[in-house]
Structure formats: structure tokens, C-alpha cells
Amino acid sequence: MEIEVKTFNNCINTSMKNLSHLLLGLFLILFLFSCEKEPIDSSFYIEGMTAENYPRVDGSTSTAPLQTLIACKLLNCRYEWRQLLHAYFTWEIAPNYDDVPRSFFEERIKTSQTHHSFINLIDKKADFILTHRTVSDDEKNYAGQADVSLTETPVAHDAFIFIVNEENPVKSLTHKQIQDIYMGKITNWKEVGGNDMPIKPYVRNQNSGSQELMETIVMKGLQMPEWSEEAELSSMMLAFTQVRSEENAICYTVYYYKEQIVRDAERVKTLSVNGIYPDKSTLSSQTYPYMADVYAVIRSDLGRLSNAYKLYELLQTKAGKSVIAQSGYIPN
């Protein structure tokens, strides 16, 4: 009887070991499977698209994650959102260079800022661009001289926002107050419900996307005073640098750049405009006053069978809108 019990116990122990080995094996299989590439999305697909024939793309600084995500999806390249600690804690979509070489992203995926991306498209140094505004008058004239016309289509919602230091008690400004601040008529924060300190407005460099948006949708033809070199910032990141360090500063950027790339809610605060705060709800409903949509832009003479034109069309499909949403933008 004792022998039978031992035999039974040995059988149980053996079965438990086999079961544990089986479970371990299943776990390893699941783990390895999770590290594999995502299956190709047949709905977001361009037949014959490779790293070698991928169109040359360019655009606004804040479209970098979307540009990278599109390429990763089309080329079946693994990727992840990654925080860059050396760049003021900004975030990017980082591709896996084992799948697609780094040289591809350096050569084919650029963000030369809005103005330069338009010039590159007109000069045929780029085939497709994503920007936060339509072509400016200067760029349109330049295109006319080159006998080039452009086709622009909005593909995502974004917003033009104003940022201040977190210590600033002001939460909202009216459209008129913003104009008066940048016209030099309101010079102290106490005039708009804040502390008794001088307002230090910052602007962006001429021809930048942000500056064009400021002049067209906020100032609406008002001629701002000339700014000192110190007040004119050459990049979006510098707007955050100044606002973080100066309690009396104010500057502007786009919603996506702050929320998805910088992600700084501790030291930089977004202001409401006319009592409406920019968020996904007010952007989707377009009730926020300063909308700044993202446009897909191509040359009008682009061949319909080219990969650049196919990409332009693809972003307007249901599958394209899904990828736009995955990047953090709100599809149009």
C-alpha cells in the first residue's frame, strides 16, 4: 500500500513538472511572438512600396512622429514611443533600425520646418509634405516663378495655442487681449488678472509655420511692432525653454507639439482662449477659436501612379485616418 501511494505521488509530481514545463513553453512562445513584427495591415498598404522607392517626404517639425509612423507602417518596421532625455524630455516615435536602416529615415523622412518644406517641394527636392498651414503668399509667388502649382488637403485637426509658465495665475485670455499684448497695448499681467509683473512676449522667426499662423489667424492683418533678436525664437523647443524659465513669459506653439512631443504639464501651462480650452473635444468639434489643421501637400503635376500620390490618397482613406489617430493627431 505504501508503494502504491509513493507511485501515485510520483505520478502527480511528474505531471505537475510536465505541466509547468508546458506552461513555461507557452509563455516563451507568447513572449517571442510578441517581439515579432506586427502583421502587415492590408488596408494601409501601397503595393510595391519599398525603402528604395519610398517618396521623399518633408514637413513641419511637429509632424515628425506622424511621418515616421507612416513609414514604419508601410514598410512593416517595428517602432516605439521613446523619450529623449537629452532634448528637454521630448518624445519621438523611434523605428527599429534592424528592420529599416537608419539611413532611410535620415534621407527620406525630413522635417525641415514649414517654410523650407514648401520650398523643397517646389524645388522638387521633396515629393510630399505635411504642414500646419497652406502655402504662404511668398511661397505661392516662388512656386509661380518655378511654374509649379500645389494641391493641399487637410488630413488632421490641430490647434494654435498660447503657453505660459505654470506659476502664472492667468488661465484664459480673450482674442482681443492676445492681440493687445502682441501690439504692445497690454504690458503688465495685472491688466489681465495676473500678478503685477511686465509681460514678456516671445515670437517665432519669420516664415516659420507658427509665425505665419500667428499673423493670419490671431493678428488678422494687424502689424506687430518689430521684435528684438532676443524675443524672436528660431524653434518650437525654444518657446518651451523660455516659458519654463521665465514666470512672465508668453509664447505660442501647436497643440500636438505640446501634448505629444514635449508633454510638459508641470512647468508650462496652456491658456484658454475666449474661455475655451484646447483639448481633443474642442479640437474635434472645432469650437476652439484657433484651429490649425495639418495639410498633406503635393505638386499638382505629380503622376497618379507615383508612390507620393498614392500616399497622398491613402491618408484620406479610413485606414489612413486610423494611422493618423495612432500618431496622436485627430483625423480630419
Summary of the structure (lengths in Angstrom):
residues: 332
radius of gyration: 25.7
end to end distance: 77.4
largest distance: 102.2
contacts: 1027
relative contact order: 0.16
helix: 42%
strand: 20%
